């Protein structure tokens, strides 16, 4: 290290490889960004004041208050605990430079690598150099000593943040800029060490400003960490300053790690009291009473278990029968091919979802709860596991239920697609009728006209007129060809889509096509006849011909325009109706040219009238080339001008309808986007409680009951969403781009949440029942749960065989690695997994561990009790049972106890040994 004109340089000795080289890169890049410079200035000022206040002073402007070197030297003394050389109190420039050099020399003496930081630049108030110097001090005295797994200070601080925030949702610390921008990482660090200060569950990733202010306020008030960062700067800066955040986070590290290191471990004293109970001999009557009580207890358990088995069989049969009856209806695809019939089916399906299915969902949950309770009671009373009747296993019911849900989804999708198809059919049918009406109105009388022989009695000029008239008709006929093709195309589409009244459509289409063919043939025939007469007819009325030629296409345009203006349409989005409105606007722009054409055609008529009047031509006003008149064109033109504003109104009404549909989409999306994440959060919370290690079982049960009440209280939101969804379907809205959630996914999520809560409550209640009946302590239960969760890596709530073996070994259970050890483990598996499912639940694991450490009733104990009642005889009589036991349990024994087969027994003697072993599954009784 050497010093040149107040500038300290060195070779970065003593630092981890690459660390300070990286800091040099930060020097070149970070200080060039005005936003970062602003953040650093605020953060470094707050950091310096957090130490200077210990000396009763502080700074306001970091680039001004360190210029004379006095507060800089004081800062170094406070954070190092050492005394620096006496400062120069003079106000001359060289005094200030001397003080700054003393500070820089002290920093260098600590092995700090200063890169081209000159005392003169600090004295001159160079902000960039001042910030660089303070950052170097922060690295040396606040960050360098952070050590995690032999990493560099920065990497160690980052790893510490990652480990502390790993369990928190929406927190993924990968760096010291973007990872802290939303404030959740700061809140997670505080909550991890002081959960009493922040309710993390109420925080949202979508509220970064609130998150940042919460963390900064709590840290300042309770942790004595000043606000070094500005929330608005962090949010509005694309990439926040890394140094500023590292400085602030290092304060968290020292606050929490220092607190942990200064906390003494409390002394642990275990006090164990062993109470020895000695039993005294009782009289014969006292022994009989004890034996009777034991038998009553065993028989009462057996009776209750049989009642639960019968109830399970009844509920399972009823639910499966309901599913069997419902499936044919859901799988049916029969309709009357009408829109009204399809809408009736949709309403029936809604009634089924609202009224018929909810009770069955509750029945299914009750069935699973009863089954789990029964199995737990059987294990606790040392009875064999219950195997339902074939086809009524919980897995069978779950499979049938899954098939029902699949059928529901398919049925609803089919109904909606069928409604779209039928709506399209109704539209096409109306369009077919409209076009057919117009065409038949046009063709009326045309065949008679073409078959007329009127030209044979006409004069020369009349013949020529008839020929021209026929030419105009041919032009008109050609113009109508497109309409006939449209009618045929619509009829074909109605056939393809299986329209219910397709027979009448086909008949009408056939009549139109046949008539069209006849018109074509008759037109050709008449033309040939007029051509024969043309040889002697030469006079032409150019004005009549011009009128016919221009009036015919204009008339067709008028007909087509009127047809288009009253044409029906179907749209489903604002974009589609906007497209129609744009097309209509373009059409209106052409009305000016159409008006010019109309005026030109009318002017032809006026010219004819003028010529006829001038030359007194008999019959001259009759146009021999066309049946169109100016009056008819005027009427149609007036119709068009009236239909245009009507069309404007129709399109505007449809636009309002689509806007209303858009509002419905937004209402549904707004509600669904709130309900969906809420359900997911509740599922996560219930799953977390189900993993245990969060208070006593009673606390867990209480929290689950609270969640259950909260879920049922939330049901109005689901019902409101159903009402909105019904309005969406009634509005024929088939897509929603504002939400990823559909009503179906939310229904499934809601049902899964209810099932999860009920199942978890049942599991906790069974654990309480096991704990109380076996007499295990809360500490033992917590130890069992901790060991189980440790090996449940995937958090599924169950262990595979190899995971179970490791778990047993961890709690001190000896399992050898030889063949005998494997046989012992297989025996254990047969106990904890009697159905050979391939996994072990916590209830089964807990039952096994408690049976290994507590006493239970056995068949031998029951046999000894019966032997006492029988007076040491190998058999017992009905009279003795009725004398010693309560009536209902005495009759229970008499009905189920087999006859005694041994010798020297009176008639009616009963075999209590076989009966007792049968109670515990040890015989085939």
Order of alpha helices (4+ residues) and beta strands (2+ residues): beta-beta-alpha-alpha-alpha-alpha-alpha-beta-alpha-alpha-alpha-alpha-alpha-alpha-alpha-alpha-alpha-alpha-alpha-alpha-alpha-alpha-alpha-alpha-alpha-alpha-alpha-alpha-alpha-alpha-alpha-beta-alpha-alpha-beta-alpha-alpha-alpha-alpha-alpha
